[in-house]
Amino acid sequence: MNQKSFESEMLKAQTLARLEPDRADWWAGYQRGLRRRFHGENFGTEAEHEAWMELGIGDESRCQRTVGYRAGLGIQTARLRNLFSGEVVDVFATTDSPDSSYGFECWVDGNGQGYGQIQFGAPLGFELVEAP
């Protein structure tokens, strides 16, 4: 990531954080992830990085920050909409899940809940909506 793309992504994230107050935690995590991605290990400590990477089981705010942080780092993220309830869930790609097999990535939310392997698209009862 070069300086110009970093500044552009940060400006976008700051603007969208103001326009989407219900996703402010996600955008805060995204901005921190961008900083870590751009500055590398010079931004924050390894312990801070690990803390931001940890799942926020039971804490919705932390879940959003975790998924946003991973997106800022360049880890693939998406949003899934439950076709029955309309609920939208932010997820990220990982192989560190029981749903992952043979090294295939799967969708996982900030609570660690798996939503199936990426190669199969959206799980039954969900649809992929545009990535955040």
Secondary structure, 3 states (H helix, E strand, C coil): CCHHHHHHHHHHHHHHHHHCHHHHHHHHHHHHHHHHHHHHHHCCCHHHHHHHHCCCCCCHHHHHHHHHHHHHCCCCEEEEEECCCCCEEEEEEECCCCCCCCCCCEEEECCCCEEEEHHHCCCCCEEEECCC
